[in-house]
Amino acid sequence: MLETSIFEENLRAVLGTENLRTVSAADGISGGFPQFIAEPKDEKQLAAALSIANEAGIAVVPRGGGTKLDWGNPPKKTHLLLSTVRLNRIVEHVWADLTVTVEAGCTLKTLQKKLAQHGQRLALDALWPERATIGGVLSTNDSGSLRLRFGALRDLIIGVTIALPDGTLASSGGKVVKNVAGYDLPKLVTGAFGTLGVITRAVFRLHPLPRSAKTFTFTAENHWTLQQHILAIQDSQLAHTSLQIRSASGENPSADILFEATEAGLAAQEAQLQKLLGSVRVAQISEKSWNARQDLWKSPANETLLAKISLLPTNVAKTLDSLNSIGDSRNVTWHIVLQATGIGMLRMEATLSQLSAAVEQLRGELQSRGGSLVVLHRPADLYSIDAWGDAGDTVPLMRSVKHQLDPKNTLNPGRFVGGI
């Protein structure tokens, strides 16, 4: 057990008793619990608390809304949970420049509601927007179907401020879209799972809200036919915003496509889509179909595993056939939502031993074709499964960056790729 009395005294001196709270049952992290929970009122307090923990050898786990706190490997140590819940301001919305500066603890839904007042949006559809915070979304690099049209988070973020373990508040980027000067800290911390620093605020480029939108769907008789349709759409002149595939054990695969335009433009896009697909029936459906990725997370039982997979778009059919084969041979029930970009969310249900074997088999097949599988949720008995898989020759470089920014391994130790 750590000698924590001096650390706690120093923490209270910086934060005040009102910004510390006791641990509750809701504060568990992959089966473990922190000893302390700090909720700083601003980024300076957060940086000071992080510095105190770093000096004392206290392991720190940053937390926003807690929606993705179990993603990645379980931290090797969890002493201090450092929350951004009170860093929730929208600092500046320069609507004429299509930029916004927002603190890390602001939820995505709150931000979008504010931006919508000026007819704008952050073109991002992350999971659980009501609770997911900007810092958490960035740290886990969570993006959905809008990525096809507007790019990944690394394309939307143009500036960031992070608290480093030594207490430094480091900023990079700017408030204007064309700023390209300086070290590219925004891209570095996006997807780093809070292992390099604690994000305190970010600056994003924005896009106008669409005038109108419609979603259409179609079903194919098999995976290979569906892939042909998807590739044809991607190679066409259609101006679609999103394109996703939905498939499951024993079902014919479907695809959903989103158009955003004027009413006249939507009618023209629908006609062009129908012409492209020929005899395939195209039907308009509710925009709720874009919640399919989130729906995979409903009621995960003890024998449920969820993973993020990536693959080349030309390998869609081959991957779905692999899932059929694995499902049949290992008695695994599966559901997948796969974006046209090749990034998907997969849910598998089976006995623990079959889940473990299925993950290793599918991961091996994906990696052999240039893809990947990252475990996001699994039963506690399967925590021994590495969440990340083989990261190849990138691990030494990532270790070097980690050592430069967090030499004492204070932040989320062991959570990231290669045990970083």
Contacts in CASP RR format, 6 or more apart in sequence:
PFRMAT RR
TARGET T0000
AUTHOR 0000-0000-0000
METHOD contacts of the structure
MODEL  1
MLETSIFEENLRAVLGTENLRTVSAADGISGGFPQFIAEPKDEKQLAAAL
SIANEAGIAVVPRGGGTKLDWGNPPKKTHLLLSTVRLNRIVEHVWADLTV
TVEAGCTLKTLQKKLAQHGQRLALDALWPERATIGGVLSTNDSGSLRLRF
GALRDLIIGVTIALPDGTLASSGGKVVKNVAGYDLPKLVTGAFGTLGVIT
RAVFRLHPLPRSAKTFTFTAENHWTLQQHILAIQDSQLAHTSLQIRSASG
ENPSADILFEATEAGLAAQEAQLQKLLGSVRVAQISEKSWNARQDLWKSP
ANETLLAKISLLPTNVAKTLDSLNSIGDSRNVTWHIVLQATGIGMLRMEA
TLSQLSAAVEQLRGELQSRGGSLVVLHRPADLYSIDAWGDAGDTVPLMRS
VKHQLDPKNTLNPGRFVGGI
2 35 0 8 1.000
2 56 0 8 1.000
2 57 0 8 1.000
2 58 0 8 1.000
2 79 0 8 1.000
4 35 0 8 1.000
4 36 0 8 1.000
4 56 0 8 1.000
4 58 0 8 1.000
4 79 0 8 1.000
6 56 0 8 1.000
7 52 0 8 1.000
7 53 0 8 1.000
7 56 0 8 1.000
7 58 0 8 1.000
8 36 0 8 1.000
10 52 0 8 1.000
10 56 0 8 1.000
11 20 0 8 1.000
11 36 0 8 1.000
11 38 0 8 1.000
11 49 0 8 1.000
11 52 0 8 1.000
11 53 0 8 1.000
11 80 0 8 1.000
12 20 0 8 1.000
14 45 0 8 1.000
14 48 0 8 1.000
14 49 0 8 1.000
14 52 0 8 1.000
15 38 0 8 1.000
15 40 0 8 1.000
15 41 0 8 1.000
15 45 0 8 1.000
15 48 0 8 1.000
15 49 0 8 1.000
19 38 0 8 1.000
19 39 0 8 1.000
19 40 0 8 1.000
19 41 0 8 1.000
19 45 0 8 1.000
19 86 0 8 1.000
20 36 0 8 1.000
20 37 0 8 1.000
20 38 0 8 1.000
20 39 0 8 1.000
21 37 0 8 1.000
21 39 0 8 1.000
22 37 0 8 1.000
23 33 0 8 1.000
23 34 0 8 1.000
23 35 0 8 1.000
23 36 0 8 1.000
23 37 0 8 1.000
23 81 0 8 1.000
27 33 0 8 1.000
27 34 0 8 1.000
27 37 0 8 1.000
27 81 0 8 1.000
28 34 0 8 1.000
28 69 0 8 1.000
29 61 0 8 1.000
29 69 0 8 1.000
29 70 0 8 1.000
29 74 0 8 1.000
29 75 0 8 1.000
29 78 0 8 1.000
29 81 0 8 1.000
30 70 0 8 1.000
30 74 0 8 1.000
30 75 0 8 1.000
30 380 0 8 1.000
30 383 0 8 1.000
31 74 0 8 1.000
31 380 0 8 1.000
32 74 0 8 1.000
32 78 0 8 1.000
33 78 0 8 1.000
34 61 0 8 1.000
34 78 0 8 1.000
34 79 0 8 1.000
34 80 0 8 1.000
34 81 0 8 1.000
35 79 0 8 1.000
35 80 0 8 1.000
36 58 0 8 1.000
36 79 0 8 1.000
36 80 0 8 1.000
36 81 0 8 1.000
37 80 0 8 1.000
37 81 0 8 1.000
37 83 0 8 1.000
38 49 0 8 1.000
38 80 0 8 1.000
38 81 0 8 1.000
38 82 0 8 1.000
38 83 0 8 1.000
39 83 0 8 1.000
39 85 0 8 1.000
39 86 0 8 1.000
40 46 0 8 1.000
40 48 0 8 1.000
40 49 0 8 1.000
40 82 0 8 1.000
40 83 0 8 1.000
40 84 0 8 1.000
40 86 0 8 1.000
40 87 0 8 1.000
41 86 0 8 1.000
42 86 0 8 1.000
42 87 0 8 1.000
43 87 0 8 1.000
43 103 0 8 1.000
43 161 0 8 1.000
43 163 0 8 1.000
43 169 0 8 1.000
43 200 0 8 1.000
43 201 0 8 1.000
44 169 0 8 1.000
46 82 0 8 1.000
46 84 0 8 1.000
46 87 0 8 1.000
46 163 0 8 1.000
46 198 0 8 1.000
46 200 0 8 1.000
47 163 0 8 1.000
47 164 0 8 1.000
47 167 0 8 1.000
47 168 0 8 1.000
47 169 0 8 1.000
47 200 0 8 1.000
48 167 0 8 1.000
49 80 0 8 1.000
49 82 0 8 1.000
50 60 0 8 1.000
50 82 0 8 1.000
50 163 0 8 1.000
50 164 0 8 1.000
50 165 0 8 1.000
50 167 0 8 1.000
50 198 0 8 1.000
50 410 0 8 1.000
51 165 0 8 1.000
51 166 0 8 1.000
51 167 0 8 1.000
52 58 0 8 1.000
53 59 0 8 1.000
53 60 0 8 1.000
53 79 0 8 1.000
53 80 0 8 1.000
53 82 0 8 1.000
53 165 0 8 1.000
53 410 0 8 1.000
54 60 0 8 1.000
54 165 0 8 1.000
54 166 0 8 1.000
54 167 0 8 1.000
54 408 0 8 1.000
54 410 0 8 1.000
57 408 0 8 1.000
57 410 0 8 1.000
58 79 0 8 1.000
58 80 0 8 1.000
58 410 0 8 1.000
59 75 0 8 1.000
59 76 0 8 1.000
59 77 0 8 1.000
59 78 0 8 1.000
59 79 0 8 1.000
59 80 0 8 1.000
59 410 0 8 1.000
59 411 0 8 1.000
59 412 0 8 1.000
59 413 0 8 1.000
60 79 0 8 1.000
60 80 0 8 1.000
60 81 0 8 1.000
60 82 0 8 1.000
60 165 0 8 1.000
60 198 0 8 1.000
60 410 0 8 1.000
60 411 0 8 1.000
60 412 0 8 1.000
61 69 0 8 1.000
61 75 0 8 1.000
61 78 0 8 1.000
61 80 0 8 1.000
61 81 0 8 1.000
61 82 0 8 1.000
61 411 0 8 1.000
61 412 0 8 1.000
62 82 0 8 1.000
62 83 0 8 1.000
62 84 0 8 1.000
62 139 0 8 1.000
62 194 0 8 1.000
62 197 0 8 1.000
62 198 0 8 1.000
62 199 0 8 1.000
62 411 0 8 1.000
62 412 0 8 1.000
63 69 0 8 1.000
63 81 0 8 1.000
63 82 0 8 1.000
63 83 0 8 1.000
63 84 0 8 1.000
64 83 0 8 1.000
64 84 0 8 1.000
64 85 0 8 1.000
64 104 0 8 1.000
64 105 0 8 1.000
64 133 0 8 1.000
64 135 0 8 1.000
64 136 0 8 1.000
65 85 0 8 1.000
65 105 0 8 1.000
65 107 0 8 1.000
65 131 0 8 1.000
65 132 0 8 1.000
65 133 0 8 1.000
65 136 0 8 1.000
66 131 0 8 1.000
66 136 0 8 1.000
67 127 0 8 1.000
67 128 0 8 1.000
67 131 0 8 1.000
67 132 0 8 1.000
67 136 0 8 1.000
68 127 0 8 1.000
68 132 0 8 1.000
68 136 0 8 1.000
68 139 0 8 1.000
68 140 0 8 1.000
68 142 0 8 1.000
68 376 0 8 1.000
70 376 0 8 1.000
70 377 0 8 1.000
71 140 0 8 1.000
71 193 0 8 1.000
71 376 0 8 1.000
71 377 0 8 1.000
71 387 0 8 1.000
72 193 0 8 1.000
72 374 0 8 1.000
72 375 0 8 1.000
72 376 0 8 1.000
72 387 0 8 1.000
72 388 0 8 1.000
72 415 0 8 1.000
72 416 0 8 1.000
73 383 0 8 1.000
73 386 0 8 1.000
73 387 0 8 1.000
73 388 0 8 1.000
73 414 0 8 1.000
73 415 0 8 1.000
73 416 0 8 1.000
73 419 0 8 1.000
74 383 0 8 1.000
74 415 0 8 1.000
75 412 0 8 1.000
75 413 0 8 1.000
75 414 0 8 1.000
75 415 0 8 1.000
76 413 0 8 1.000
76 414 0 8 1.000
77 413 0 8 1.000
82 198 0 8 1.000
84 103 0 8 1.000
84 104 0 8 1.000
84 105 0 8 1.000
84 133 0 8 1.000
84 135 0 8 1.000
84 198 0 8 1.000
84 199 0 8 1.000
84 200 0 8 1.000
85 105 0 8 1.000
86 105 0 8 1.000
87 103 0 8 1.000
87 104 0 8 1.000
87 105 0 8 1.000
87 106 0 8 1.000
87 200 0 8 1.000
87 201 0 8 1.000
88 103 0 8 1.000
88 105 0 8 1.000
88 106 0 8 1.000
88 107 0 8 1.000
88 110 0 8 1.000
88 133 0 8 1.000
89 102 0 8 1.000
89 103 0 8 1.000
89 106 0 8 1.000
90 100 0 8 1.000
90 101 0 8 1.000
90 102 0 8 1.000
90 103 0 8 1.000
90 106 0 8 1.000
90 110 0 8 1.000
90 111 0 8 1.000
90 114 0 8 1.000
91 101 0 8 1.000
91 102 0 8 1.000
91 103 0 8 1.000
91 201 0 8 1.000
92 100 0 8 1.000
92 101 0 8 1.000
92 175 0 8 1.000
93 99 0 8 1.000
93 100 0 8 1.000
93 101 0 8 1.000
93 114 0 8 1.000
93 115 0 8 1.000
93 118 0 8 1.000
94 100 0 8 1.000
94 175 0 8 1.000
95 118 0 8 1.000
95 120 0 8 1.000
95 206 0 8 1.000
97 175 0 8 1.000
97 176 0 8 1.000
97 177 0 8 1.000
98 120 0 8 1.000
98 177 0 8 1.000
98 205 0 8 1.000
98 206 0 8 1.000
98 207 0 8 1.000
99 158 0 8 1.000
99 175 0 8 1.000
99 176 0 8 1.000
99 177 0 8 1.000
99 203 0 8 1.000
99 204 0 8 1.000
99 205 0 8 1.000
99 206 0 8 1.000
100 111 0 8 1.000
100 115 0 8 1.000
100 122 0 8 1.000
100 203 0 8 1.000
100 204 0 8 1.000
100 206 0 8 1.000
101 175 0 8 1.000
101 201 0 8 1.000
101 202 0 8 1.000
101 203 0 8 1.000
102 111 0 8 1.000
102 134 0 8 1.000
102 201 0 8 1.000
102 202 0 8 1.000
102 203 0 8 1.000
102 204 0 8 1.000
103 134 0 8 1.000
103 200 0 8 1.000
103 201 0 8 1.000
104 133 0 8 1.000
104 134 0 8 1.000
104 135 0 8 1.000
104 136 0 8 1.000
104 138 0 8 1.000
104 198 0 8 1.000
104 199 0 8 1.000
104 200 0 8 1.000
104 201 0 8 1.000
104 202 0 8 1.000
105 133 0 8 1.000
105 134 0 8 1.000
105 135 0 8 1.000
106 133 0 8 1.000
106 134 0 8 1.000
107 129 0 8 1.000
107 130 0 8 1.000
107 131 0 8 1.000
107 132 0 8 1.000
107 133 0 8 1.000
107 134 0 8 1.000
108 122 0 8 1.000
108 124 0 8 1.000
108 126 0 8 1.000
108 129 0 8 1.000
108 132 0 8 1.000
108 133 0 8 1.000
108 134 0 8 1.000
108 137 0 8 1.000
109 129 0 8 1.000
109 130 0 8 1.000
111 122 0 8 1.000
111 134 0 8 1.000
112 121 0 8 1.000
112 122 0 8 1.000
112 129 0 8 1.000
115 121 0 8 1.000
115 122 0 8 1.000
115 206 0 8 1.000
116 209 0 8 1.000
119 208 0 8 1.000
119 209 0 8 1.000
120 206 0 8 1.000
120 207 0 8 1.000
120 208 0 8 1.000
120 209 0 8 1.000
121 206 0 8 1.000
121 207 0 8 1.000
121 208 0 8 1.000
121 209 0 8 1.000
122 156 0 8 1.000
122 204 0 8 1.000
122 206 0 8 1.000
122 207 0 8 1.000
123 146 0 8 1.000
123 149 0 8 1.000
123 150 0 8 1.000
123 151 0 8 1.000
123 156 0 8 1.000
123 206 0 8 1.000
123 207 0 8 1.000
124 137 0 8 1.000
124 143 0 8 1.000
124 144 0 8 1.000
124 146 0 8 1.000
124 150 0 8 1.000
124 153 0 8 1.000
124 156 0 8 1.000
125 143 0 8 1.000
125 144 0 8 1.000
125 145 0 8 1.000
125 146 0 8 1.000
125 290 0 8 1.000
126 132 0 8 1.000
126 137 0 8 1.000
126 142 0 8 1.000
126 143 0 8 1.000
126 144 0 8 1.000
127 142 0 8 1.000
127 293 0 8 1.000
127 294 0 8 1.000
127 297 0 8 1.000
128 294 0 8 1.000
132 142 0 8 1.000
134 199 0 8 1.000
134 202 0 8 1.000
135 199 0 8 1.000
135 202 0 8 1.000
136 142 0 8 1.000
136 199 0 8 1.000
137 153 0 8 1.000
138 153 0 8 1.000
138 157 0 8 1.000
138 160 0 8 1.000
138 189 0 8 1.000
138 190 0 8 1.000
138 191 0 8 1.000
138 199 0 8 1.000
138 202 0 8 1.000
139 189 0 8 1.000
139 190 0 8 1.000
139 191 0 8 1.000
139 192 0 8 1.000
139 193 0 8 1.000
139 194 0 8 1.000
139 199 0 8 1.000
140 191 0 8 1.000
140 193 0 8 1.000
141 152 0 8 1.000
141 153 0 8 1.000
141 154 0 8 1.000
141 190 0 8 1.000
141 191 0 8 1.000
142 153 0 8 1.000
143 151 0 8 1.000
143 152 0 8 1.000
143 153 0 8 1.000
144 293 0 8 1.000
144 339 0 8 1.000
144 343 0 8 1.000
145 241 0 8 1.000
145 242 0 8 1.000
145 243 0 8 1.000
145 244 0 8 1.000
145 258 0 8 1.000
145 290 0 8 1.000
145 293 0 8 1.000
145 339 0 8 1.000
146 241 0 8 1.000
146 242 0 8 1.000
147 339 0 8 1.000
147 341 0 8 1.000
147 343 0 8 1.000
148 240 0 8 1.000
148 241 0 8 1.000
148 242 0 8 1.000
148 243 0 8 1.000
148 339 0 8 1.000
148 340 0 8 1.000
148 341 0 8 1.000
149 240 0 8 1.000
149 241 0 8 1.000
149 242 0 8 1.000
150 156 0 8 1.000
150 207 0 8 1.000
153 190 0 8 1.000
153 191 0 8 1.000
154 186 0 8 1.000
154 187 0 8 1.000
154 190 0 8 1.000
156 204 0 8 1.000
156 205 0 8 1.000
157 186 0 8 1.000
157 187 0 8 1.000
157 190 0 8 1.000
157 202 0 8 1.000
157 203 0 8 1.000
157 204 0 8 1.000
157 205 0 8 1.000
158 173 0 8 1.000
158 174 0 8 1.000
158 175 0 8 1.000
158 176 0 8 1.000
158 177 0 8 1.000
158 179 0 8 1.000
158 186 0 8 1.000
158 203 0 8 1.000
158 204 0 8 1.000
158 205 0 8 1.000
159 171 0 8 1.000
159 172 0 8 1.000
159 173 0 8 1.000
159 174 0 8 1.000
159 175 0 8 1.000
159 179 0 8 1.000
159 185 0 8 1.000
159 186 0 8 1.000
159 202 0 8 1.000
159 203 0 8 1.000
160 171 0 8 1.000
160 172 0 8 1.000
160 173 0 8 1.000
160 185 0 8 1.000
160 186 0 8 1.000
160 189 0 8 1.000
160 199 0 8 1.000
160 201 0 8 1.000
160 202 0 8 1.000
160 203 0 8 1.000
161 169 0 8 1.000
161 170 0 8 1.000
161 171 0 8 1.000
161 199 0 8 1.000
161 200 0 8 1.000
161 201 0 8 1.000
161 202 0 8 1.000
162 169 0 8 1.000
162 170 0 8 1.000
162 185 0 8 1.000
162 189 0 8 1.000
162 196 0 8 1.000
162 197 0 8 1.000
162 198 0 8 1.000
162 199 0 8 1.000
162 200 0 8 1.000
163 169 0 8 1.000
163 170 0 8 1.000
163 197 0 8 1.000
163 198 0 8 1.000
163 200 0 8 1.000
164 170 0 8 1.000
164 197 0 8 1.000
164 405 0 8 1.000
164 406 0 8 1.000
165 197 0 8 1.000
165 405 0 8 1.000
165 406 0 8 1.000
165 407 0 8 1.000
165 408 0 8 1.000
165 410 0 8 1.000
165 411 0 8 1.000
169 200 0 8 1.000
170 185 0 8 1.000
171 185 0 8 1.000
172 182 0 8 1.000
172 183 0 8 1.000
172 184 0 8 1.000
172 185 0 8 1.000
172 186 0 8 1.000
173 179 0 8 1.000
173 181 0 8 1.000
173 182 0 8 1.000
173 185 0 8 1.000
173 186 0 8 1.000
173 203 0 8 1.000
174 203 0 8 1.000
175 203 0 8 1.000
177 205 0 8 1.000
186 202 0 8 1.000
186 203 0 8 1.000
188 196 0 8 1.000
188 401 0 8 1.000
189 196 0 8 1.000
189 197 0 8 1.000
189 199 0 8 1.000
192 416 0 8 1.000
193 412 0 8 1.000
193 415 0 8 1.000
193 416 0 8 1.000
194 411 0 8 1.000
194 412 0 8 1.000
194 415 0 8 1.000
194 416 0 8 1.000
195 402 0 8 1.000
195 406 0 8 1.000
195 411 0 8 1.000
195 412 0 8 1.000
195 414 0 8 1.000
195 415 0 8 1.000
195 416 0 8 1.000
195 420 0 8 1.000
196 401 0 8 1.000
196 402 0 8 1.000
196 405 0 8 1.000
196 406 0 8 1.000
196 411 0 8 1.000
197 405 0 8 1.000
197 406 0 8 1.000
197 411 0 8 1.000
198 411 0 8 1.000
210 241 0 8 1.000
210 260 0 8 1.000
210 261 0 8 1.000
211 260 0 8 1.000
211 261 0 8 1.000
211 262 0 8 1.000
211 263 0 8 1.000
212 260 0 8 1.000
212 261 0 8 1.000
212 262 0 8 1.000
212 263 0 8 1.000
212 266 0 8 1.000
213 241 0 8 1.000
213 258 0 8 1.000
213 259 0 8 1.000
213 260 0 8 1.000
213 266 0 8 1.000
213 287 0 8 1.000
214 258 0 8 1.000
214 259 0 8 1.000
214 266 0 8 1.000
214 270 0 8 1.000
214 284 0 8 1.000
215 256 0 8 1.000
215 257 0 8 1.000
215 258 0 8 1.000
215 259 0 8 1.000
215 284 0 8 1.000
215 285 0 8 1.000
215 286 0 8 1.000
215 287 0 8 1.000
215 289 0 8 1.000
215 290 0 8 1.000
216 256 0 8 1.000
216 257 0 8 1.000
216 259 0 8 1.000
216 270 0 8 1.000
216 273 0 8 1.000
216 282 0 8 1.000
216 283 0 8 1.000
216 284 0 8 1.000
216 285 0 8 1.000
217 254 0 8 1.000
217 255 0 8 1.000
217 256 0 8 1.000
217 257 0 8 1.000
217 282 0 8 1.000
217 283 0 8 1.000
217 284 0 8 1.000
217 285 0 8 1.000
217 289 0 8 1.000
218 229 0 8 1.000
218 254 0 8 1.000
218 255 0 8 1.000
218 277 0 8 1.000
218 280 0 8 1.000
218 281 0 8 1.000
218 282 0 8 1.000
218 283 0 8 1.000
219 252 0 8 1.000
219 253 0 8 1.000
219 254 0 8 1.000
219 255 0 8 1.000
219 280 0 8 1.000
219 281 0 8 1.000
220 226 0 8 1.000
220 229 0 8 1.000
220 252 0 8 1.000
220 253 0 8 1.000
220 254 0 8 1.000
220 255 0 8 1.000
220 280 0 8 1.000
221 252 0 8 1.000
222 252 0 8 1.000
222 253 0 8 1.000
222 317 0 8 1.000
223 247 0 8 1.000
223 253 0 8 1.000
223 316 0 8 1.000
223 317 0 8 1.000
223 320 0 8 1.000
223 321 0 8 1.000
224 317 0 8 1.000
226 245 0 8 1.000
226 247 0 8 1.000
226 253 0 8 1.000
226 254 0 8 1.000
226 255 0 8 1.000
226 316 0 8 1.000
226 317 0 8 1.000
227 314 0 8 1.000
227 316 0 8 1.000
227 317 0 8 1.000
229 255 0 8 1.000
229 277 0 8 1.000
229 280 0 8 1.000
230 243 0 8 1.000
230 245 0 8 1.000
230 255 0 8 1.000
230 313 0 8 1.000
230 316 0 8 1.000
230 340 0 8 1.000
231 313 0 8 1.000
231 314 0 8 1.000
232 276 0 8 1.000
232 277 0 8 1.000
233 240 0 8 1.000
233 243 0 8 1.000
233 257 0 8 1.000
233 273 0 8 1.000
233 276 0 8 1.000
233 340 0 8 1.000
234 243 0 8 1.000
234 313 0 8 1.000
234 340 0 8 1.000
236 272 0 8 1.000
236 276 0 8 1.000
237 272 0 8 1.000
238 257 0 8 1.000
238 259 0 8 1.000
238 269 0 8 1.000
238 272 0 8 1.000
238 273 0 8 1.000
238 276 0 8 1.000
239 259 0 8 1.000
239 261 0 8 1.000
239 269 0 8 1.000
240 257 0 8 1.000
240 258 0 8 1.000
240 259 0 8 1.000
240 269 0 8 1.000
241 258 0 8 1.000
241 259 0 8 1.000
241 260 0 8 1.000
242 256 0 8 1.000
242 257 0 8 1.000
242 258 0 8 1.000
242 290 0 8 1.000
242 339 0 8 1.000
243 255 0 8 1.000
243 256 0 8 1.000
243 257 0 8 1.000
243 258 0 8 1.000
243 339 0 8 1.000
243 340 0 8 1.000
244 255 0 8 1.000
244 256 0 8 1.000
244 290 0 8 1.000
244 292 0 8 1.000
244 293 0 8 1.000
244 337 0 8 1.000
244 338 0 8 1.000
244 339 0 8 1.000
244 340 0 8 1.000
245 253 0 8 1.000
245 254 0 8 1.000
245 255 0 8 1.000
245 316 0 8 1.000
245 336 0 8 1.000
245 337 0 8 1.000
245 338 0 8 1.000
245 339 0 8 1.000
245 340 0 8 1.000
246 253 0 8 1.000
246 254 0 8 1.000
246 255 0 8 1.000
246 256 0 8 1.000
246 289 0 8 1.000
246 292 0 8 1.000
246 336 0 8 1.000
246 337 0 8 1.000
246 338 0 8 1.000
247 253 0 8 1.000
247 254 0 8 1.000
247 320 0 8 1.000
247 323 0 8 1.000
247 335 0 8 1.000
247 336 0 8 1.000
247 338 0 8 1.000
248 333 0 8 1.000
248 334 0 8 1.000
248 335 0 8 1.000
248 336 0 8 1.000
249 323 0 8 1.000
249 324 0 8 1.000
249 327 0 8 1.000
249 332 0 8 1.000
249 333 0 8 1.000
249 334 0 8 1.000
249 335 0 8 1.000
250 324 0 8 1.000
253 320 0 8 1.000
256 285 0 8 1.000
256 289 0 8 1.000
256 290 0 8 1.000
256 292 0 8 1.000
257 273 0 8 1.000
258 287 0 8 1.000
258 290 0 8 1.000
259 265 0 8 1.000
259 266 0 8 1.000
259 269 0 8 1.000
259 270 0 8 1.000
261 269 0 8 1.000
270 282 0 8 1.000
270 284 0 8 1.000
273 282 0 8 1.000
274 282 0 8 1.000
292 337 0 8 1.000
293 337 0 8 1.000
293 344 0 8 1.000
293 345 0 8 1.000
296 306 0 8 1.000
296 335 0 8 1.000
296 337 0 8 1.000
296 345 0 8 1.000
296 346 0 8 1.000
296 347 0 8 1.000
297 306 0 8 1.000
297 347 0 8 1.000
297 377 0 8 1.000
300 306 0 8 1.000
300 347 0 8 1.000
300 377 0 8 1.000
301 349 0 8 1.000
302 379 0 8 1.000
303 349 0 8 1.000
303 350 0 8 1.000
303 351 0 8 1.000
303 352 0 8 1.000
303 355 0 8 1.000
303 379 0 8 1.000
304 347 0 8 1.000
304 348 0 8 1.000
304 349 0 8 1.000
304 377 0 8 1.000
304 379 0 8 1.000
305 347 0 8 1.000
305 348 0 8 1.000
305 349 0 8 1.000
305 355 0 8 1.000
305 359 0 8 1.000
305 375 0 8 1.000
305 377 0 8 1.000
305 378 0 8 1.000
305 379 0 8 1.000
305 382 0 8 1.000
306 345 0 8 1.000
306 346 0 8 1.000
306 347 0 8 1.000
306 348 0 8 1.000
306 375 0 8 1.000
306 376 0 8 1.000
306 377 0 8 1.000
306 378 0 8 1.000
307 345 0 8 1.000
307 346 0 8 1.000
307 348 0 8 1.000
307 359 0 8 1.000
307 373 0 8 1.000
307 374 0 8 1.000
307 375 0 8 1.000
307 376 0 8 1.000
308 343 0 8 1.000
308 344 0 8 1.000
308 345 0 8 1.000
308 346 0 8 1.000
308 373 0 8 1.000
308 374 0 8 1.000
308 376 0 8 1.000
309 319 0 8 1.000
309 336 0 8 1.000
309 338 0 8 1.000
309 343 0 8 1.000
309 344 0 8 1.000
309 345 0 8 1.000
309 346 0 8 1.000
309 362 0 8 1.000
309 366 0 8 1.000
309 371 0 8 1.000
309 372 0 8 1.000
309 373 0 8 1.000
309 374 0 8 1.000
310 342 0 8 1.000
310 343 0 8 1.000
310 344 0 8 1.000
310 366 0 8 1.000
310 371 0 8 1.000
310 372 0 8 1.000
311 319 0 8 1.000
311 342 0 8 1.000
311 366 0 8 1.000
311 369 0 8 1.000
311 370 0 8 1.000
311 371 0 8 1.000
312 342 0 8 1.000
312 369 0 8 1.000
312 370 0 8 1.000
312 371 0 8 1.000
313 340 0 8 1.000
313 341 0 8 1.000
313 342 0 8 1.000
315 369 0 8 1.000
315 371 0 8 1.000
316 338 0 8 1.000
316 342 0 8 1.000
318 369 0 8 1.000
319 365 0 8 1.000
319 366 0 8 1.000
319 369 0 8 1.000
320 336 0 8 1.000
322 362 0 8 1.000
322 365 0 8 1.000
323 334 0 8 1.000
323 336 0 8 1.000
323 346 0 8 1.000
323 362 0 8 1.000
326 332 0 8 1.000
326 334 0 8 1.000
326 358 0 8 1.000
326 361 0 8 1.000
326 362 0 8 1.000
327 333 0 8 1.000
327 334 0 8 1.000
327 350 0 8 1.000
327 358 0 8 1.000
330 350 0 8 1.000
330 354 0 8 1.000
330 357 0 8 1.000
330 358 0 8 1.000
330 361 0 8 1.000
331 350 0 8 1.000
331 351 0 8 1.000
331 354 0 8 1.000
332 348 0 8 1.000
332 349 0 8 1.000
332 350 0 8 1.000
332 354 0 8 1.000
332 355 0 8 1.000
332 358 0 8 1.000
333 348 0 8 1.000
333 349 0 8 1.000
333 350 0 8 1.000
334 346 0 8 1.000
334 347 0 8 1.000
334 348 0 8 1.000
334 349 0 8 1.000
335 346 0 8 1.000
335 347 0 8 1.000
336 344 0 8 1.000
336 345 0 8 1.000
336 346 0 8 1.000
336 347 0 8 1.000
337 344 0 8 1.000
337 345 0 8 1.000
338 344 0 8 1.000
338 345 0 8 1.000
346 373 0 8 1.000
348 355 0 8 1.000
348 358 0 8 1.000
348 359 0 8 1.000
349 355 0 8 1.000
350 358 0 8 1.000
352 379 0 8 1.000
352 381 0 8 1.000
352 382 0 8 1.000
355 378 0 8 1.000
355 379 0 8 1.000
355 382 0 8 1.000
356 382 0 8 1.000
356 385 0 8 1.000
359 373 0 8 1.000
359 375 0 8 1.000
359 385 0 8 1.000
360 385 0 8 1.000
362 373 0 8 1.000
363 372 0 8 1.000
363 373 0 8 1.000
363 389 0 8 1.000
364 373 0 8 1.000
366 372 0 8 1.000
366 373 0 8 1.000
367 373 0 8 1.000
367 389 0 8 1.000
367 390 0 8 1.000
372 389 0 8 1.000
373 389 0 8 1.000
374 387 0 8 1.000
374 388 0 8 1.000
374 389 0 8 1.000
375 385 0 8 1.000
375 386 0 8 1.000
375 387 0 8 1.000
375 388 0 8 1.000
376 387 0 8 1.000
378 385 0 8 1.000
386 418 0 8 1.000
388 416 0 8 1.000
388 417 0 8 1.000
388 418 0 8 1.000
389 417 0 8 1.000
391 398 0 8 1.000
391 417 0 8 1.000
391 418 0 8 1.000
394 417 0 8 1.000
395 417 0 8 1.000
395 418 0 8 1.000
395 420 0 8 1.000
398 416 0 8 1.000
398 417 0 8 1.000
398 418 0 8 1.000
398 420 0 8 1.000
399 420 0 8 1.000
402 409 0 8 1.000
402 416 0 8 1.000
402 420 0 8 1.000
414 420 0 8 1.000
END
